[in-house]
Amino acid sequence: MTNHRISRAVLLLVALAGCGDKDVLAVVGKSKVRRADLAQFSAERSRSAAKASPEALAALIDRALLAEGARRKSLENDPAIRARIRAAEREILADAYLDKELRSATDDIAIRKRFEDTKESLKRRQIHVAHIVLRVPSSADAEAKQAALSKATDLYSKLRDGADFAGLAKTTSEDSVTAARGGDLGPIFEGTVDQSFFDAAVALKKGEFSKPFATPFGVHIVRALEDPQEVTPIFEEVRGKLAAEARLEAQRKLLEQLRATVKVKTYSERLRLGEKP
């Protein structure tokens, strides 16, 4: 055993010899290191090191020694450091309080009820289309944009003359992924693509195709593979969104309750530039 390891072992044995509380794993100066401290420290280090171990305890004792050194230098009396300590305490307590008080508002039962209550408002328009796109970089000049539009107009004329849309998409579309599928983009919900693209596509009935139109991504021709629909998403698709909304609402109500019961006095005039708080 190296001298470094021996010193750590001696420190631990001496600390434990002077304390009868079995929850205390070490005493460093005036500070006690408890099982909960080690569990928290181990969890914060990494998932792989989340399990308490002699190595984790030794590392925690090192941090406790450094903190003890800081106290001996009275660093906790430094205003900036005091502010950091208060900030850490405030955030930990605030998060713990929110987790405790909002748990029932965001559990699975509450979120499923919210889903059932708001199902109608959750409906979204959906299209299923194929497209032919000619890419136009955002930095392209007017001549390049006109060239893409002219090419798209020629393709549109071919489609009006009876050309197969899927065949043209495979040979001319500059979206290589969808071109291989005849331009098929699959079902698309409103809000997941550029709105000008969606607006042009949702106006089409099954089998119809659009005139060429431009978006920030290029010049498109779109063909509707199905009529537009209004679709209610399944619970799993919107659970995260509903949970976030429920948490915000519950937090807002909780703050309103606290404002009604906890006295707050603000000295706004002290915020003037250059004035210390």
C-alpha positions as CSV (number, residue, x, y, z in Angstrom):
1,M,0.0,0.0,0.0
2,T,1.4,3.4,-1.0
3,N,1.9,6.2,1.6
4,H,-0.9,8.1,-0.1
5,R,-3.3,5.2,0.4
6,I,-2.1,4.7,4.0
7,S,-2.7,8.3,4.8
8,R,-6.3,8.1,3.5
9,A,-7.0,4.9,5.4
10,V,-5.6,6.4,8.6
11,L,-7.7,9.6,8.1
12,L,-10.8,7.5,7.7
13,L,-10.1,5.3,10.7
14,V,-9.3,8.2,12.9
15,A,-12.5,10.0,11.8
16,L,-14.7,7.0,12.4
17,A,-13.2,6.2,15.8
18,G,-14.4,9.5,17.1
19,C,-18.0,9.2,16.0
20,G,-20.7,6.7,17.1
21,D,-23.3,7.6,14.5
22,K,-23.4,4.8,12.0
23,D,-24.7,7.1,9.3
24,V,-21.5,9.1,9.5
25,L,-18.8,7.7,7.2
26,A,-16.1,10.3,8.0
27,V,-15.4,13.4,10.0
28,V,-13.3,16.0,8.3
29,G,-12.5,18.9,10.6
30,K,-15.8,20.0,11.9
31,S,-17.8,18.5,9.0
32,K,-19.4,15.1,8.9
33,V,-19.6,13.0,5.8
34,R,-22.8,11.0,5.8
35,R,-24.1,8.1,3.7
36,A,-26.4,10.5,1.8
37,D,-23.5,12.8,1.0
38,L,-21.6,9.9,-0.5
39,A,-24.6,8.7,-2.5
40,Q,-25.1,12.2,-3.9
41,F,-21.4,12.6,-4.6
42,S,-21.2,9.2,-6.4
43,A,-24.3,9.9,-8.5
44,E,-22.9,13.3,-9.6
45,R,-19.5,11.9,-10.7
46,S,-20.9,9.7,-13.4
47,R,-23.4,6.9,-14.0
48,S,-20.6,4.3,-14.1
49,A,-19.4,5.5,-10.7
50,A,-22.9,6.0,-9.2
51,K,-22.3,3.1,-6.7
52,A,-20.8,4.1,-3.4
53,S,-17.2,2.7,-3.0
54,P,-14.1,3.2,-0.9
55,E,-12.6,5.2,-3.9
56,A,-15.6,7.5,-4.0
57,L,-15.5,8.0,-0.3
58,A,-11.8,8.9,-0.6
59,A,-12.5,11.4,-3.3
60,L,-15.3,12.9,-1.3
61,I,-13.0,13.3,1.7
62,D,-10.6,15.1,-0.6
63,R,-13.3,17.6,-1.5
64,A,-14.3,17.9,2.2
65,L,-10.6,18.6,3.1
66,L,-10.6,21.4,0.4
67,A,-13.8,22.8,1.8
68,E,-12.3,22.7,5.3
69,G,-9.3,24.6,4.0
70,A,-11.6,27.2,2.5
71,R,-13.3,27.7,5.9
72,R,-9.9,28.1,7.6
73,K,-9.3,30.9,5.2
74,S,-12.7,32.3,6.0
75,L,-13.7,32.1,2.3
76,E,-17.3,31.6,3.2
77,N,-17.4,35.2,4.4
78,D,-16.5,36.5,0.9
79,P,-19.6,38.2,-0.4
80,A,-19.2,36.7,-3.9
81,I,-18.8,33.2,-2.4
82,R,-21.7,33.7,0.0
83,A,-23.9,34.6,-3.0
84,R,-22.8,31.4,-4.8
85,I,-23.7,29.3,-1.7
86,R,-27.1,31.0,-1.4
87,A,-27.7,30.5,-5.1
88,A,-26.9,26.8,-4.9
89,E,-29.2,26.4,-1.8
90,R,-32.0,28.4,-3.5
91,E,-31.9,26.3,-6.7
92,I,-31.8,23.0,-4.9
93,L,-34.6,23.9,-2.6
94,A,-36.7,25.4,-5.4
95,D,-36.3,22.3,-7.6
96,A,-37.0,19.9,-4.7
97,Y,-40.1,21.8,-3.8
98,L,-41.4,21.9,-7.4
99,D,-40.8,18.2,-7.8
100,K,-42.7,17.4,-4.6
101,E,-45.6,19.8,-5.1
102,L,-46.1,19.2,-8.9
103,R,-45.7,15.4,-8.9
104,S,-49.5,14.7,-8.9
105,A,-50.1,17.2,-11.7
106,T,-47.6,15.5,-14.0
107,D,-48.0,11.9,-13.2
108,D,-49.2,9.4,-15.9
109,I,-52.9,9.5,-14.6
110,A,-53.0,13.3,-14.8
111,I,-51.4,13.5,-18.2
112,R,-53.7,10.8,-19.7
113,K,-56.7,12.7,-18.3
114,R,-55.4,15.9,-19.9
115,F,-55.0,14.1,-23.2
116,E,-58.6,12.9,-23.1
117,D,-59.9,16.4,-22.1
118,T,-58.0,18.2,-24.9
119,K,-58.1,15.5,-27.6
120,E,-60.2,17.6,-30.0
121,S,-57.9,20.6,-29.7
122,L,-54.8,18.4,-30.4
123,K,-56.0,17.5,-33.9
124,R,-53.5,18.5,-36.6
125,R,-53.8,18.8,-40.3
126,Q,-51.9,16.0,-42.1
127,I,-50.9,15.7,-45.8
128,H,-49.4,12.8,-47.7
129,V,-47.6,14.1,-50.8
130,A,-44.8,13.5,-53.2
131,H,-42.6,16.2,-54.5
132,I,-40.0,17.1,-57.1
133,V,-37.6,19.7,-55.8
134,L,-34.8,21.6,-57.5
135,R,-32.4,22.9,-55.0
136,V,-31.6,26.7,-54.9
137,P,-29.0,27.8,-52.4
138,S,-29.9,30.8,-50.3
139,S,-26.8,32.5,-51.8
140,A,-28.0,32.0,-55.4
141,D,-28.4,35.0,-57.6
142,A,-31.5,35.9,-59.5
143,E,-30.3,34.2,-62.7
144,A,-29.9,30.8,-60.8
145,K,-33.3,31.2,-59.2
146,Q,-34.9,31.9,-62.6
147,A,-33.1,28.9,-64.2
148,A,-34.5,26.6,-61.5
149,L,-38.0,28.0,-62.0
150,S,-37.8,27.6,-65.7
151,K,-36.7,24.0,-65.4
152,A,-39.6,23.3,-62.9
153,T,-42.0,25.0,-65.4
154,D,-40.9,22.5,-68.1
155,L,-41.4,19.6,-65.7
156,Y,-44.9,21.0,-64.9
157,S,-45.7,21.1,-68.6
158,K,-44.7,17.4,-68.9
159,L,-46.9,16.5,-66.0
160,R,-49.9,18.3,-67.6
161,D,-49.2,16.3,-70.8
162,G,-49.5,13.1,-68.9
163,A,-45.9,12.3,-67.7
164,D,-45.7,10.0,-64.7
165,F,-45.0,12.0,-61.6
166,A,-43.1,9.2,-59.8
167,G,-40.9,8.6,-62.8
168,L,-40.0,12.3,-63.2
169,A,-39.3,12.5,-59.5
170,K,-36.9,9.6,-59.7
171,T,-34.9,11.2,-62.6
172,T,-35.1,14.9,-61.9
173,S,-35.7,15.6,-58.2
174,E,-32.7,16.8,-56.3
175,D,-33.9,15.2,-53.0
176,S,-32.0,11.9,-53.4
177,V,-33.8,10.2,-50.5
178,T,-37.4,10.8,-51.7
179,A,-36.5,10.7,-55.4
180,A,-35.8,6.9,-55.0
181,R,-39.4,6.6,-53.7
182,G,-40.9,8.6,-56.6
183,G,-40.8,11.7,-54.4
184,D,-43.0,10.3,-51.6
185,L,-42.5,12.3,-48.5
186,G,-44.8,10.2,-46.4
187,P,-47.4,11.6,-44.0
188,I,-46.5,15.1,-42.8
189,F,-48.1,17.0,-39.9
190,E,-48.6,20.8,-40.1
191,G,-45.8,22.5,-38.2
192,T,-43.1,20.0,-39.1
193,V,-42.3,21.5,-42.5
194,D,-42.0,25.0,-44.0
195,Q,-45.5,26.6,-43.8
196,S,-45.5,27.8,-47.4
197,F,-44.8,24.2,-48.5
198,F,-47.6,22.9,-46.3
199,D,-50.1,25.6,-47.5
200,A,-49.4,24.7,-51.1
201,A,-49.8,21.0,-50.5
202,V,-52.8,21.0,-48.3
203,A,-54.8,22.8,-51.0
204,L,-54.5,19.7,-53.2
205,K,-56.9,16.8,-53.5
206,K,-55.7,13.3,-54.0
207,G,-54.1,12.9,-57.4
208,E,-53.7,16.7,-58.1
209,F,-50.3,18.4,-58.4
210,S,-49.3,21.9,-57.9
211,K,-47.7,24.6,-60.1
212,P,-44.1,25.2,-59.3
213,F,-43.5,27.2,-56.2
214,A,-40.5,28.4,-54.2
215,T,-39.6,27.8,-50.5
216,P,-36.3,28.6,-48.8
217,F,-35.2,25.0,-49.8
218,G,-35.8,25.3,-53.6
219,V,-38.5,25.1,-56.2
220,H,-41.1,22.4,-55.7
221,I,-43.8,20.6,-57.6
222,V,-46.1,18.7,-55.2
223,R,-48.6,15.9,-55.9
224,A,-51.1,14.8,-53.3
225,L,-51.1,11.0,-52.7
226,E,-54.1,11.3,-50.3
227,D,-56.7,13.9,-49.4
228,P,-55.7,16.2,-46.5
229,Q,-56.8,14.9,-43.1
230,E,-57.3,16.1,-39.6
231,V,-55.6,13.6,-37.3
232,T,-55.5,13.2,-33.5
233,P,-52.0,12.2,-32.4
234,I,-51.7,9.2,-30.2
235,F,-50.9,9.7,-26.5
236,E,-47.3,8.8,-26.8
237,E,-46.7,11.4,-29.5
238,V,-47.9,14.3,-27.3
239,R,-47.1,13.1,-23.8
240,G,-44.0,15.2,-23.4
241,K,-45.8,18.3,-24.7
242,L,-48.8,17.8,-22.4
243,A,-46.5,17.1,-19.4
244,A,-44.6,20.3,-20.0
245,E,-47.8,22.3,-20.3
246,A,-49.2,20.7,-17.1
247,R,-46.0,21.4,-15.2
248,L,-46.0,25.1,-16.3
249,E,-49.7,25.6,-15.3
250,A,-49.2,23.9,-11.9
251,Q,-46.0,25.9,-11.3
252,R,-47.9,29.2,-12.2
253,K,-50.7,28.3,-9.7
254,L,-48.1,27.4,-7.0
255,L,-46.4,30.7,-7.4
256,E,-49.7,32.5,-7.1
257,Q,-50.4,30.7,-3.9
258,L,-47.0,31.6,-2.5
259,R,-47.3,35.2,-3.5
260,A,-50.5,35.3,-1.5
261,T,-48.9,33.8,1.6
262,V,-45.2,34.9,1.6
263,K,-44.4,38.6,2.1
264,V,-42.1,40.0,-0.6
265,K,-40.7,43.5,-0.6
266,T,-38.7,44.7,-3.5
267,Y,-36.3,47.7,-3.5
268,S,-36.4,48.5,-7.2
269,E,-34.8,51.9,-6.7
270,R,-31.6,50.1,-5.7
271,L,-31.1,48.6,-9.1
272,R,-29.8,51.9,-10.5
273,L,-26.6,51.5,-12.4
274,G,-23.5,51.4,-10.3
275,E,-25.4,50.9,-7.0
276,K,-24.5,47.8,-5.0
277,P,-27.4,45.6,-3.8
